[in-house]
Amino acid sequence: MRIIQCLHDGAARAALVEDEATVRLTEADTYTLARRAIAAGRPLAEIVEAALTETRLDYQALIDERRLLPPLTHDDPAHCLVTGTGLTHLGSADTRASMHAQADESELTDSMRMFKLGVEGGKPTAGAAGAQPEWFYKGDGDCVVAPEAPMPAPAFAEDAGEEPELAGLYVIGDDGRPWRVGYAIGNEFSDHVTERFNYLWLAHSKLRHCSFGPELLIGELPEHLEGTSRIVRDGETLWEKPFLTGEANMAHSVANLEHHHFKYAGFRRPGDVHVHFFGTATLSFADGVQTRDGDRFEIALPAFGRTLRNPLAFEADAADATVQSL
């Protein structure tokens, strides 16, 4: 089952994707439906089916009218935490290692050491904790951009590059238990020039906007997924490359990545929403692409329905961040 979230009569509503052209509205938003499923102890797919109305909408019209929303949101952006992990995919280490090269190339870079840990221990047996992955923070719900909406890059940014990834979407139950609502295509979006200068600036490079959706996949994640990441400039494809994801192409299991995120009590606050990016192995930056204002990112995974698209928009002026003394 795949659902979207859209604006209808001024409110967020979840809708079932019936086919490429039509979605069927439910009576509530995704967060409300997820909370119902948790309270009732029933699968989310059943709750969605029970909440369906007879109202059907034209999918393309929702896109054209800019009524698409991220497929899971919280009314209070401060209660949505956006995080991620890197060096999780087979083949992801080469680009990172070259970005973080050390003076003595006879030794493994820190990135390669981290990747090696994942390959050797990122898929533990069920119920066990495996190797701890790299982890980073992106922001709260205010950093999330809806599908089709412009992706802002701050005026101080050195780069604005896409990162095609899977994102896990979660709601924390009243008892502090994390519940996975589903998965979505994600564009984690980073500043790779800043990161390349010194890997200790990775944290800075990740404090950018991101996008995910438009569709949320409910149920099991396919083991092997093949997608395409592209950049469109002035109506023509500037860069395009296939990418692989799913656990068959990852050094870590999803369960291991989830464990090392939600093991922290601060990430199990009842009622919160979490968006957690699972990493990538494909970047246009690695091929020397320099993005510019107006370029459009397009990330496609056929198993997830419609393509995630966002135009790039560089901010002209830096905000005044001067601290005043009280």
C-alpha positions as CSV (number, residue, x, y, z in Angstrom):
1,M,0.0,0.0,0.0
2,R,1.2,3.5,-0.8
3,I,-0.3,6.8,0.5
4,I,0.3,10.5,0.1
5,Q,-0.6,13.5,2.1
6,C,-2.2,16.6,0.6
7,L,-4.0,19.8,1.4
8,H,-7.8,19.4,1.0
9,D,-10.2,22.1,2.2
10,G,-7.3,23.8,4.0
11,A,-6.3,20.7,6.1
12,A,-3.8,17.9,5.7
13,R,-5.4,14.6,4.6
14,A,-3.9,11.3,3.8
15,A,-4.9,9.6,0.6
16,L,-4.5,6.1,-0.9
17,V,-2.8,5.9,-4.2
18,E,-5.2,3.9,-6.3
19,D,-3.3,4.2,-9.6
20,E,-0.9,6.6,-11.4
21,A,-3.8,9.1,-12.0
22,T,-6.0,8.9,-8.9
23,V,-5.8,9.1,-5.1
24,R,-8.7,8.4,-2.7
25,L,-9.0,10.6,0.4
26,T,-9.1,9.4,3.9
27,E,-10.8,11.3,6.7
28,A,-7.6,12.2,8.6
29,D,-3.9,13.0,8.2
30,T,-1.2,10.3,8.3
31,Y,-0.1,11.1,11.8
32,T,-3.6,10.7,13.1
33,L,-4.1,7.4,11.3
34,A,-0.7,6.2,12.7
35,R,-1.8,7.1,16.2
36,R,-5.0,5.2,15.7
37,A,-3.2,2.1,14.5
38,I,-0.9,2.2,17.6
39,A,-3.8,2.6,20.0
40,A,-5.8,-0.1,18.4
41,G,-2.9,-2.5,17.9
42,R,-3.8,-3.0,14.3
43,P,-1.8,-2.7,11.1
44,L,-1.7,0.8,9.6
45,A,-3.0,-0.6,6.2
46,E,-6.2,-1.7,7.9
47,I,-6.7,1.7,9.6
48,V,-6.2,3.5,6.2
49,E,-8.8,1.2,4.6
50,A,-11.3,1.9,7.3
51,A,-10.7,5.7,7.0
52,L,-11.3,5.9,3.2
53,T,-14.0,8.3,1.9
54,E,-15.7,8.3,-1.4
55,T,-13.7,11.4,-2.6
56,R,-11.2,10.8,-5.3
57,L,-8.7,13.4,-6.5
58,D,-6.6,13.8,-9.7
59,Y,-3.0,13.1,-8.7
60,Q,-1.5,15.4,-11.3
61,A,-3.8,18.2,-10.3
62,L,-2.5,18.0,-6.8
63,I,1.0,18.3,-8.2
64,D,0.2,21.2,-10.5
65,E,-1.7,23.1,-7.7
66,R,1.2,22.5,-5.3
67,R,-1.1,20.8,-2.8
68,L,1.2,17.9,-2.1
69,L,2.7,17.6,1.4
70,P,5.3,15.4,2.9
71,P,3.6,12.0,3.5
72,L,4.1,12.3,7.3
73,T,4.1,15.5,9.3
74,H,3.5,16.8,12.8
75,D,1.4,19.9,13.6
76,D,4.3,21.2,15.7
77,P,7.6,21.1,13.6
78,A,9.6,21.0,16.9
79,H,8.2,17.5,17.5
80,C,9.6,16.2,14.2
81,L,13.2,15.2,14.3
82,V,15.2,14.7,11.1
83,T,18.4,12.6,11.3
84,G,20.4,10.2,9.1
85,T,23.3,7.9,8.8
86,G,26.0,7.5,6.2
87,L,28.5,4.9,4.9
88,T,25.7,2.4,5.0
89,H,25.6,1.3,1.3
90,L,28.0,-1.1,-0.4
91,G,30.2,1.2,-2.6
92,S,29.5,4.3,-0.6
93,A,32.9,4.5,1.0
94,D,35.0,5.2,-2.1
95,T,33.7,8.7,-2.7
96,R,33.7,9.6,1.0
97,A,37.2,8.3,1.5
98,S,38.5,10.4,-1.4
99,M,36.8,13.5,0.1
100,H,38.4,12.8,3.5
101,A,41.8,11.7,2.3
102,Q,44.6,11.6,5.0
103,A,48.2,12.6,4.5
104,D,49.4,9.0,4.8
105,E,47.3,7.1,2.2
106,S,48.9,3.8,3.4
107,E,46.5,4.0,6.3
108,L,42.7,3.7,6.2
109,T,40.8,6.9,6.4
110,D,38.3,7.3,9.2
111,S,35.6,6.9,6.6
112,M,37.0,3.6,5.4
113,R,37.3,2.4,9.0
114,M,33.7,3.2,9.6
115,F,32.6,1.5,6.4
116,K,34.6,-1.6,7.3
117,L,32.9,-1.8,10.7
118,G,29.5,-1.8,9.0
119,V,30.5,-4.5,6.4
120,E,31.8,-6.7,9.2
121,G,29.1,-6.1,11.8
122,G,26.3,-4.1,10.4
123,K,23.9,-7.0,10.0
124,P,23.7,-8.8,13.3
125,T,21.4,-11.7,14.0
126,A,17.8,-10.8,15.1
127,G,17.7,-9.3,18.5
128,A,21.4,-8.4,18.7
129,A,23.0,-5.0,18.3
130,G,25.5,-4.7,15.5
131,A,28.2,-2.1,14.6
132,Q,27.3,1.5,15.4
133,P,27.0,3.5,12.3
134,E,27.8,7.1,11.6
135,W,25.0,9.4,12.6
136,F,24.0,13.0,12.0
137,Y,21.3,15.6,12.8
138,K,19.6,17.7,10.1
139,G,17.0,19.6,12.0
140,D,13.4,19.6,13.0
141,G,10.3,19.7,10.8
142,D,11.0,23.2,9.6
143,C,13.9,21.8,7.5
144,V,11.5,19.5,5.5
145,V,10.4,20.7,2.1
146,A,7.3,19.3,0.4
147,P,7.6,17.4,-2.9
148,E,7.7,19.8,-5.9
149,A,8.5,22.7,-3.6
150,P,11.8,24.7,-3.9
151,M,14.8,23.3,-2.0
152,P,16.5,26.3,-0.3
153,A,20.2,26.6,-0.1
154,P,21.6,29.2,2.3
155,A,23.6,32.1,1.0
156,F,26.7,30.9,2.9
157,A,26.6,27.4,1.3
158,E,29.6,26.2,-0.6
159,D,27.6,23.6,-2.5
160,A,24.0,22.3,-2.9
161,G,24.0,18.6,-3.8
162,E,21.4,15.9,-3.8
163,E,21.6,12.6,-1.9
164,P,19.1,10.0,-3.2
165,E,18.1,7.9,-0.2
166,L,15.5,5.9,1.5
167,A,13.9,7.5,4.6
168,G,12.2,5.7,7.4
169,L,9.2,7.5,8.9
170,Y,8.3,6.9,12.6
171,V,5.8,7.9,15.3
172,I,6.6,7.4,19.0
173,G,3.8,5.7,21.0
174,D,2.5,7.0,24.3
175,D,4.7,4.4,26.0
176,G,7.9,5.6,24.3
177,R,8.0,2.7,21.8
178,P,9.0,3.7,18.2
179,W,6.6,2.6,15.5
180,R,7.7,2.6,11.8
181,V,4.9,4.1,9.7
182,G,6.6,3.3,6.4
183,Y,9.3,4.3,4.0
184,A,9.7,7.1,1.4
185,I,12.1,8.3,-1.3
186,G,14.3,11.0,0.2
187,N,16.6,13.7,-1.0
188,E,18.8,14.3,2.0
189,F,20.6,17.3,0.4
190,S,24.0,18.3,1.7
191,D,26.9,20.7,1.2
192,H,29.7,18.4,0.0
193,V,32.3,21.2,-0.5
194,T,32.0,22.1,3.2
195,E,32.3,18.4,4.1
196,R,35.2,17.8,1.9
197,F,37.3,20.6,3.4
198,N,37.4,18.7,6.7
199,Y,35.3,15.7,7.7
200,L,34.8,17.3,11.1
201,W,32.6,19.7,9.2
202,L,30.2,16.9,8.3
203,A,27.8,18.2,11.0
204,H,27.7,21.6,9.4
205,S,27.2,20.2,5.9
206,K,24.1,18.3,7.0
207,L,22.3,21.3,8.5
208,R,20.3,21.9,5.3
209,H,16.8,21.4,4.1
210,C,15.6,18.0,2.8
211,S,12.6,16.4,1.1
212,F,10.9,13.1,1.1
213,G,7.9,11.5,-0.6
214,P,5.6,12.1,-2.4
215,E,4.5,8.6,-1.5
216,L,4.8,6.5,1.7
217,L,5.2,2.8,1.3
218,I,3.4,0.9,4.1
219,G,4.7,-2.7,4.7
220,E,7.9,-4.6,4.1
221,L,10.8,-2.9,2.3
222,P,12.0,-4.8,-0.9
223,E,15.4,-6.3,-0.4
224,H,16.7,-4.9,-3.7
225,L,15.7,-1.5,-5.2
226,E,16.9,0.2,-8.3
227,G,16.4,3.9,-8.9
228,T,17.6,6.8,-10.9
229,S,18.9,10.2,-9.7
230,R,19.0,13.0,-12.2
231,I,19.5,16.8,-12.4
232,V,17.5,18.7,-14.9
233,R,18.7,22.2,-16.1
234,D,16.8,24.4,-18.5
235,G,14.5,21.5,-19.4
236,E,17.3,19.1,-20.3
237,T,19.0,16.4,-18.3
238,L,22.4,17.7,-17.0
239,W,23.3,14.5,-15.1
240,E,21.8,11.1,-14.5
241,K,22.9,8.0,-12.8
242,P,21.3,4.8,-11.4
243,F,21.5,4.0,-7.8
244,L,20.9,0.8,-5.7
245,T,19.3,0.6,-2.2
246,G,17.5,-1.9,0.0
247,E,19.2,-4.2,2.4
248,A,20.7,-6.4,-0.3
249,N,22.8,-3.3,-1.3
250,M,23.6,-2.1,2.2
251,A,26.3,-2.9,4.8
252,H,23.8,-2.3,7.6
253,S,20.4,-3.8,8.2
254,V,17.6,-1.3,8.7
255,A,16.9,-2.8,12.1
256,N,20.5,-2.1,13.1
257,L,20.3,1.5,12.0
258,E,17.0,1.9,13.8
259,H,18.4,0.4,17.0
260,H,21.3,2.8,17.1
261,H,19.0,5.8,16.6
262,F,16.2,4.9,19.0
263,K,18.5,3.5,21.8
264,Y,18.7,7.1,23.0
265,A,15.9,8.0,25.4
266,G,15.7,11.5,24.0
267,F,14.5,10.0,20.7
268,R,11.7,8.1,22.3
269,R,9.6,11.0,23.4
270,P,5.9,10.1,23.2
271,G,4.1,11.6,20.2
272,D,7.1,12.7,18.3
273,V,7.7,12.1,14.5
274,H,11.1,10.9,13.3
275,V,12.4,11.0,9.7
276,H,15.6,9.0,9.4
277,F,17.7,8.8,6.2
278,F,19.4,5.6,5.5
279,G,22.4,6.7,3.3
280,T,23.4,6.6,-0.3
281,A,26.2,5.6,-2.6
282,T,25.5,8.0,-5.5
283,L,26.2,11.7,-5.7
284,S,26.4,14.1,-8.7
285,F,29.1,15.9,-6.7
286,A,31.4,12.8,-7.1
287,D,31.2,13.3,-10.9
288,G,32.2,17.0,-10.7
289,V,28.7,18.4,-11.1
290,Q,28.2,22.0,-9.8
291,T,24.5,22.8,-9.2
292,R,23.1,26.2,-9.7
293,D,19.9,28.1,-9.0
294,G,16.9,26.6,-10.9
295,D,18.3,23.1,-11.3
296,R,15.7,20.4,-10.6
297,F,16.5,17.3,-8.6
298,E,14.6,14.2,-9.6
299,I,14.8,10.9,-7.6
300,A,12.9,8.0,-8.9
301,L,12.3,4.5,-7.4
302,P,9.6,2.7,-9.3
303,A,8.5,0.7,-6.3
304,F,7.6,4.0,-4.5
305,G,5.4,5.4,-7.2
306,R,5.9,9.0,-8.4
307,T,9.3,10.7,-8.6
308,L,10.4,13.0,-5.9
309,R,11.2,16.4,-7.5
310,N,12.4,19.7,-6.1
311,P,13.9,22.7,-7.8
312,L,17.0,24.3,-6.2
313,A,16.7,27.9,-4.9
314,F,19.8,29.7,-3.6
315,E,19.0,32.3,-1.0
316,A,20.3,35.7,-2.0
317,D,21.2,37.1,1.4
318,A,22.4,35.6,4.6
319,A,20.2,36.1,7.7
320,D,21.4,38.3,10.4
321,A,22.6,35.9,13.1
322,T,24.2,38.5,15.4
323,V,23.7,37.6,19.0
324,Q,22.5,40.4,21.3
325,S,23.2,40.7,25.0
326,L,20.2,41.0,27.3
